[in-house]
Amino acid sequence: MRLWIKDPLAVLGEGAERGIVVEGTRIVELVGRGAATATPVDATFEAGDHVLLPGLVNAHHHFYQTLARAHPAGMRLDLVPWLVALYPIWARTNARDLRLATRVALVELLLSGCTTAADHHNLFPPGLENAIDIEVEEARALGMRMTVTRGAMSFSTKDGGLPPENVVQDDEIVLADCERVARLYHNPAPGSMMRIAFAPCSPFAVHKPLMPALAELAARLDVRLHTHLCQVEDEERFCVAAHGLRPVDFLDSVGWLSARVWLAHAVHFNGEDIARLGAAGVGICHLAAADMWLAAGICPVHDFEAAGAPVGLGVDGASSNDSSNMMEAVRHSLLLQRLRYGPRVTPRDALRWATEGGAKCLGRDDIGIIAVGAEADLALFRLDAPRFSGAQDPIAALALCGAHRADRVMVKGEWRVIDGAVVGLDLAALLAEHAQAARKFA
């Protein structure tokens, strides 16, 4: 079926003033100003009350944390003591908890206009060995596109690390499960709904030999690599003390200074580091809300872009945001980056990071854009709430006035949100079940 999404109020894409035509799973035509469709269509969606965006791309999250939002245990703590306080709480997660946490996170993202999500799952207590399988199943059930990153931690509190002993795993187990889930679920083809990446929690949370082993496995199976790095200044000091190398030198030494890699946070890199990361094509996921909440600093986003690094956005974990809303991430990023760089940072910059930039971090050129041949992943927002009244630029209004809920969302050519509700979902029942599960995390 050929569907014309017709005459949107505004569209984030060139040459599509009168909308787009979707056929099957892809955008097949852009309808320019004063034009009509080149060939007849089967159906029309009148979009005159909507702003049309590419589906937003969330390049970093921790789904399991939706069960521990606004938790008092970490309320007054910096990053490291915050992790020490919350890891034992998160470690209570079982398979049912993760399923509910994942479903709520995906629903919240979808309602915010997000069509592709990357989740960094690094928590594997007994009974949760198949965590990646659970996340894949939940994404498929909701019809969302995902990159699930199989995380890892090696050092528990008894080894001088941060998490409890029951959530860390031996390197052999990590490598075997990474290969298992990649062979089962990773589809590198254009338009794929599911991809896998390998994601040690940080270079300091795993044994050093695991890093090059994962890089070799990733190259062999054609998957991407992801990790947290340099959210706080202590990470550089720890890297030098532990390995005799600064973080970028360490990445280079273990085969991680490559375009296969994207990093979460990346707040504390100097100019030389940024140039090297950019030259290597390493992606950067800016996590404004978490960096503000944990008082970590401001990622130098424009410096990374100038150096050639792809920049995307993420919401980070629901214990450090504490929201899974990508449109809120757009606004947070816009305002925080203007604090660093001044008024040259625009709403369109933030929306570019949340769409095309995030897609590049995930190694994709088939999503995050409105273009002929791109996947039909779309988010449509109405501007009829009081906060939008008087807005002169509809695109800018989404970020500046605080859009947070999409009216319609399409993934792979199928409507997944209609009239602000997820198709086929009993949201009240889901939230009641999720709230009950969250009680044990208090």
C-alpha positions as CSV (number, residue, x, y, z in Angstrom):
1,M,0.0,0.0,0.0
2,R,1.2,3.5,-0.9
3,L,0.4,6.0,1.9
4,W,0.7,9.7,1.5
5,I,1.4,11.5,4.8
6,K,0.1,14.7,3.4
7,D,0.8,18.4,4.0
8,P,2.4,18.3,7.5
9,L,2.6,21.6,9.4
10,A,6.4,21.2,9.1
11,V,8.8,18.5,8.3
12,L,12.4,17.9,9.3
13,G,13.6,17.0,5.8
14,E,14.5,18.8,2.6
15,G,12.1,18.8,-0.4
16,A,9.2,17.2,1.5
17,E,7.1,20.3,2.2
18,R,3.9,18.5,1.1
19,G,4.8,15.3,2.9
20,I,6.1,11.9,2.0
21,V,4.8,8.6,0.4
22,V,5.4,5.4,2.3
23,E,5.2,2.0,0.5
24,G,5.9,-1.1,2.4
25,T,8.6,-0.4,4.9
26,R,10.3,2.5,3.2
27,I,9.9,6.1,2.2
28,V,9.5,6.0,-1.6
29,E,8.7,9.6,-2.5
30,L,9.2,13.2,-1.1
31,V,6.4,15.6,-2.2
32,G,7.8,19.0,-2.6
33,R,6.2,22.5,-2.4
34,G,3.4,22.9,-4.9
35,A,3.7,19.3,-6.1
36,A,1.5,16.2,-6.0
37,T,2.5,12.6,-5.7
38,A,4.2,11.2,-8.9
39,T,1.9,8.2,-9.0
40,P,-1.5,7.5,-7.4
41,V,-1.6,6.5,-3.7
42,D,-3.9,4.0,-1.9
43,A,-4.5,6.1,1.2
44,T,-3.8,9.5,2.7
45,F,-3.1,10.6,6.2
46,E,-3.9,14.3,6.6
47,A,-1.0,15.7,8.6
48,G,-1.9,19.4,8.7
49,D,-1.9,19.4,12.5
50,H,1.4,17.6,12.8
51,V,5.1,18.2,12.7
52,L,6.8,15.3,11.0
53,L,10.2,14.0,12.1
54,P,12.3,11.0,11.4
55,G,11.9,8.5,14.3
56,L,14.2,9.4,17.1
57,V,17.2,7.2,17.9
58,N,18.1,6.5,21.5
59,A,21.8,5.5,21.5
60,H,22.3,4.6,25.1
61,H,20.0,3.3,27.9
62,H,19.7,0.9,30.9
63,F,16.2,-0.5,30.7
64,Y,16.3,-2.4,34.0
65,Q,16.6,0.9,35.9
66,T,13.0,1.8,35.3
67,L,12.3,-0.2,38.5
68,A,14.4,2.2,40.6
69,R,13.6,5.7,39.5
70,A,14.1,8.7,41.9
71,H,15.7,6.3,44.3
72,P,16.7,7.9,47.6
73,A,19.8,5.7,48.0
74,G,21.8,7.8,45.4
75,M,20.1,11.2,45.8
76,R,23.1,13.1,47.2
77,L,26.0,11.1,45.7
78,D,28.6,11.6,42.9
79,L,29.0,8.9,40.3
80,V,31.1,6.3,42.0
81,P,29.4,6.3,45.4
82,W,26.1,6.5,43.5
83,L,27.0,3.2,41.7
84,V,28.1,1.6,45.0
85,A,24.8,2.5,46.6
86,L,22.6,1.3,43.7
87,Y,24.3,-1.8,42.3
88,P,23.0,-4.0,45.2
89,I,19.5,-2.7,44.6
90,W,19.6,-3.3,40.8
91,A,21.1,-6.7,41.5
92,R,17.7,-7.8,42.9
93,T,16.4,-7.9,39.3
94,N,15.0,-11.3,38.1
95,A,13.7,-12.3,34.7
96,R,10.1,-11.1,35.3
97,D,11.4,-7.8,36.6
98,L,13.6,-7.3,33.5
99,R,10.8,-8.1,31.2
100,L,8.5,-5.5,32.8
101,A,11.3,-2.9,33.0
102,T,12.1,-3.4,29.4
103,R,8.5,-3.2,28.3
104,V,7.9,0.0,30.2
105,A,11.2,1.6,28.9
106,L,10.3,0.7,25.3
107,V,6.7,2.0,25.7
108,E,8.0,5.3,27.2
109,L,10.5,5.7,24.4
110,L,7.9,4.9,21.7
111,L,5.4,7.4,23.1
112,S,8.2,10.1,23.0
113,G,8.7,9.5,19.2
114,C,11.6,7.1,19.5
115,T,11.6,4.3,17.0
116,T,15.1,2.8,17.6
117,A,16.7,2.1,20.9
118,A,20.1,0.9,22.1
119,D,20.1,-0.7,25.5
120,H,23.3,-1.4,27.5
121,H,22.6,-4.4,29.7
122,N,25.4,-5.3,32.0
123,L,23.6,-7.0,34.9
124,F,23.6,-10.8,35.0
125,P,22.7,-12.1,38.5
126,P,21.8,-15.8,38.8
127,G,18.6,-16.5,36.9
128,L,19.1,-13.6,34.5
129,E,21.6,-15.3,32.2
130,N,19.2,-14.9,29.2
131,A,18.7,-11.1,29.7
132,I,19.5,-10.3,26.1
133,D,16.9,-12.8,24.9
134,I,14.3,-11.2,27.1
135,E,15.0,-7.7,25.6
136,V,14.9,-9.0,22.1
137,E,11.5,-10.7,22.7
138,E,10.1,-7.5,24.2
139,A,11.3,-5.3,21.4
140,R,9.8,-7.7,18.8
141,A,6.5,-7.7,20.6
142,L,6.2,-3.9,20.5
143,G,7.6,-3.7,16.9
144,M,10.5,-1.4,17.9
145,R,13.9,-1.4,16.2
146,M,16.8,-2.1,18.6
147,T,20.5,-2.6,19.1
148,V,20.9,-4.7,22.2
149,T,24.3,-4.4,23.7
150,R,25.5,-7.4,25.6
151,G,27.4,-5.8,28.6
152,A,29.9,-7.3,31.0
153,M,31.5,-6.6,34.4
154,S,34.5,-8.6,35.8
155,F,35.3,-7.0,39.2
156,S,33.0,-7.2,42.2
157,T,33.4,-5.5,45.6
158,K,35.7,-8.4,46.7
159,D,38.1,-7.6,43.9
160,G,38.0,-3.8,44.6
161,G,35.2,-3.2,42.0
162,L,31.8,-1.5,42.4
163,P,29.1,-4.1,41.9
164,P,28.2,-7.1,44.2
165,E,29.8,-10.4,43.4
166,N,26.5,-12.0,42.0
167,V,26.3,-9.8,38.9
168,V,29.9,-10.2,37.5
169,Q,30.9,-12.9,35.1
170,D,34.0,-14.7,34.0
171,D,35.5,-13.6,30.6
172,E,34.8,-17.1,29.1
173,I,31.1,-16.8,29.9
174,V,30.9,-13.3,28.5
175,L,32.6,-14.2,25.2
176,A,30.5,-17.3,24.8
177,D,27.2,-15.5,25.4
178,C,28.3,-12.5,23.1
179,E,28.9,-15.0,20.3
180,R,25.6,-16.8,21.1
181,V,23.4,-13.7,21.0
182,A,25.1,-12.2,18.0
183,R,24.6,-15.4,16.0
184,L,21.0,-15.7,17.1
185,Y,19.8,-12.1,16.7
186,H,22.2,-9.8,14.9
187,N,21.1,-8.8,11.4
188,P,23.4,-6.3,9.7
189,A,21.2,-6.0,6.6
190,P,19.7,-2.6,5.7
191,G,16.2,-2.3,7.3
192,S,16.9,-4.9,10.0
193,M,14.9,-4.7,13.2
194,M,17.5,-6.2,15.5
195,R,21.2,-5.8,15.9
196,I,23.6,-6.8,18.7
197,A,26.7,-4.9,20.0
198,F,29.3,-5.9,22.7
199,A,29.5,-3.5,25.6
200,P,31.8,-4.0,28.6
201,C,30.5,-1.6,31.3
202,S,33.7,0.4,31.1
203,P,37.3,-0.4,30.3
204,F,38.0,-0.3,34.0
205,A,35.1,-2.7,34.9
206,V,36.5,-5.7,33.0
207,H,39.8,-7.6,32.8
208,K,42.0,-5.9,30.1
209,P,42.3,-9.1,27.9
210,L,38.5,-9.1,27.4
211,M,38.7,-5.8,25.5
212,P,40.8,-7.0,22.6
213,A,39.0,-10.3,22.6
214,L,35.7,-8.6,22.2
215,A,37.2,-6.4,19.4
216,E,38.3,-9.4,17.5
217,L,34.9,-11.2,18.0
218,A,33.1,-8.0,16.9
219,A,35.2,-7.8,13.7
220,R,34.6,-11.4,12.9
221,L,30.8,-11.2,13.5
222,D,30.4,-7.6,12.1
223,V,28.9,-6.1,15.2
224,R,29.6,-2.8,17.0
225,L,31.4,-2.0,20.3
226,H,30.1,0.2,23.0
227,T,31.2,1.3,26.5
228,H,31.0,4.2,29.0
229,L,34.1,6.4,29.1
230,C,35.3,9.6,30.8
231,Q,32.0,10.7,32.4
232,V,34.0,11.9,35.4
233,E,37.6,13.1,35.7
234,D,38.5,10.2,38.1
235,E,38.3,7.8,35.1
236,E,41.5,9.2,33.6
237,R,43.4,9.0,36.8
238,F,42.2,5.4,37.4
239,C,43.2,4.4,33.8
240,V,46.7,5.8,34.2
241,A,47.1,4.2,37.6
242,A,45.8,0.8,36.5
243,H,47.2,0.6,33.0
244,G,49.8,3.3,32.7
245,L,47.9,4.8,29.8
246,R,45.4,7.6,29.3
247,P,41.9,6.5,28.1
248,V,42.4,7.1,24.4
249,D,45.8,5.4,24.4
250,F,44.2,2.5,26.3
251,L,41.4,2.2,23.6
252,D,44.1,2.2,20.9
253,S,46.1,-0.5,22.8
254,V,43.1,-2.9,22.9
255,G,41.8,-2.3,19.4
256,W,39.0,-0.1,20.3
257,L,40.0,3.1,18.5
258,S,37.9,2.5,15.5
259,A,34.7,3.5,13.7
260,R,33.1,0.3,15.0
261,V,33.0,1.9,18.5
262,W,30.6,4.5,20.1
263,L,31.1,5.9,23.6
264,A,28.6,6.9,26.3
265,H,29.2,10.3,28.1
266,A,32.7,11.3,26.8
267,V,32.7,14.4,29.0
268,H,36.3,14.7,30.0
269,F,38.5,14.5,26.9
270,N,41.1,17.1,26.0
271,G,41.6,18.6,22.5
272,E,44.2,16.0,21.5
273,D,41.9,13.2,22.6
274,I,38.9,14.6,20.7
275,A,41.0,14.9,17.5
276,R,42.1,11.3,17.8
277,L,38.6,10.0,18.5
278,G,37.2,12.0,15.6
279,A,39.9,10.9,13.2
280,A,39.1,7.3,14.1
281,G,35.4,7.8,13.6
282,V,34.5,6.8,17.1
283,G,30.8,7.8,17.9
284,I,29.8,9.9,20.9
285,C,26.5,9.5,22.7
286,H,25.7,12.7,24.7
287,L,23.6,12.0,27.8
288,A,22.7,15.5,29.0
289,A,20.2,14.6,31.8
290,A,22.5,12.0,33.5
291,D,25.5,14.2,33.2
292,M,23.6,17.1,34.8
293,W,22.1,14.9,37.5
294,L,25.4,13.3,38.5
295,A,27.2,16.7,38.2
296,A,29.7,15.1,35.7
297,G,30.2,18.1,33.3
298,I,29.2,18.9,29.8
299,C,30.2,16.8,26.8
300,P,32.0,19.0,24.2
301,V,29.6,18.0,21.4
302,H,30.6,20.6,18.8
303,D,34.3,19.9,19.3
304,F,33.6,16.2,18.6
305,E,31.6,17.0,15.5
306,A,34.3,19.3,14.2
307,A,36.8,16.5,14.6
308,G,34.7,14.1,12.6
309,A,33.0,12.1,15.3
310,P,29.3,11.1,14.9
311,V,27.3,12.5,17.8
312,G,24.0,11.0,19.0
313,L,21.8,11.4,22.0
314,G,20.5,9.0,24.7
315,V,18.4,9.0,27.8
316,D,20.7,6.9,29.9
317,G,19.4,4.8,32.8
318,A,16.1,5.6,34.4
319,S,18.0,5.9,37.8
320,S,20.0,8.8,36.5
321,N,17.7,10.7,34.2
322,D,15.0,9.6,35.5
323,S,13.0,9.5,32.3
324,S,13.1,7.5,29.2
325,N,11.8,10.3,27.0
326,M,13.8,11.1,23.9
327,M,12.1,14.5,23.3
328,E,13.1,15.6,26.8
329,A,16.7,14.5,25.9
330,V,16.5,16.8,22.9
331,R,15.6,19.8,25.0
332,H,18.1,18.9,27.7
333,S,20.9,18.6,25.2
334,L,19.9,21.8,23.4
335,L,19.9,23.9,26.6
336,L,23.1,22.3,28.1
337,Q,25.1,22.8,24.9
338,R,24.0,26.4,24.6
339,L,25.4,26.8,28.1
340,R,28.7,25.6,26.8
341,Y,28.8,27.0,23.2
342,G,26.3,29.9,23.2
343,P,23.5,30.7,20.8
344,R,25.1,29.0,17.8
345,V,23.6,25.7,19.0
346,T,20.1,25.5,17.5
347,P,17.0,23.3,18.0
348,R,17.8,21.7,14.6
349,D,21.3,20.7,15.9
350,A,19.7,18.8,18.9
351,L,17.1,17.1,16.6
352,R,19.9,16.1,14.2
353,W,21.8,14.5,17.1
354,A,18.6,12.7,18.1
355,T,18.0,11.3,14.6
356,E,20.7,11.0,12.0
357,G,23.5,11.4,14.6
358,G,22.2,8.5,16.7
359,A,21.8,6.4,13.7
360,K,25.4,6.9,12.7
361,C,26.5,6.0,16.3
362,L,24.7,2.7,15.7
363,G,26.3,2.2,12.3
364,R,23.1,2.8,10.3
365,D,22.4,5.0,7.3
366,D,18.9,3.7,6.7
367,I,17.1,5.3,9.7
368,G,17.1,8.8,11.3
369,I,16.4,10.7,8.1
370,I,13.5,11.6,5.8
371,A,14.8,10.6,2.4
372,V,13.8,8.3,-0.5
373,G,14.9,4.8,0.3
374,A,15.1,5.3,4.1
375,E,13.1,3.2,6.5
376,A,9.6,4.5,7.2
377,D,10.4,5.2,10.9
378,L,8.5,8.5,11.7
379,A,7.3,10.5,14.6
380,L,4.4,13.0,14.3
381,F,3.7,15.7,17.0
382,R,0.7,17.9,17.5
383,L,1.2,21.5,18.6
384,D,-2.2,22.0,20.2
385,A,-1.2,22.0,23.9
386,P,-1.0,25.4,25.7
387,R,2.8,25.4,25.9
388,F,2.9,25.6,22.0
389,S,0.4,28.5,21.6
390,G,2.1,31.3,19.8
391,A,5.0,29.3,18.5
392,Q,6.3,30.7,15.3
393,D,8.7,27.9,14.2
394,P,7.1,24.5,14.5
395,I,10.4,22.6,14.4
396,A,12.0,24.7,17.0
397,A,8.9,24.6,19.1
398,L,9.3,20.9,19.7
399,A,12.6,21.5,21.5
400,L,12.1,24.9,23.0
401,C,8.5,24.5,24.2
402,G,9.0,21.0,25.5
403,A,7.3,18.4,23.3
404,H,7.3,15.1,25.2
405,R,4.6,12.9,23.6
406,A,4.1,12.0,20.0
407,D,0.6,11.7,18.5
408,R,1.6,9.2,15.9
409,V,4.6,6.9,15.5
410,M,5.5,4.6,12.6
411,V,8.1,1.9,12.7
412,K,9.0,0.0,9.5
413,G,5.9,1.4,7.8
414,E,3.4,0.3,10.5
415,W,1.7,2.7,12.9
416,R,2.8,1.7,16.4
417,V,1.3,4.8,18.2
418,I,-2.1,6.3,17.2
419,D,-3.7,9.2,19.0
420,G,-0.9,9.2,21.6
421,A,-1.5,5.5,22.6
422,V,0.5,2.4,21.8
423,V,-1.5,0.2,19.5
424,G,-2.8,-2.9,21.3
425,L,-1.3,-2.1,24.7
426,D,-3.2,-1.9,28.0
427,L,-1.0,0.8,29.5
428,A,-2.8,1.0,32.8
429,A,-2.4,-2.7,33.4
430,L,1.3,-2.6,32.4
431,L,2.0,0.2,34.8
432,A,0.2,-1.5,37.6
433,E,2.2,-4.6,37.2
434,H,5.4,-2.7,36.9
435,A,4.7,-0.7,40.0
436,Q,4.1,-3.9,41.9
437,A,7.4,-5.3,40.8
438,A,9.2,-2.1,41.7
439,R,8.2,-2.4,45.4
440,K,11.1,-4.8,46.1
441,F,13.6,-2.2,44.9
442,A,12.6,0.4,47.5
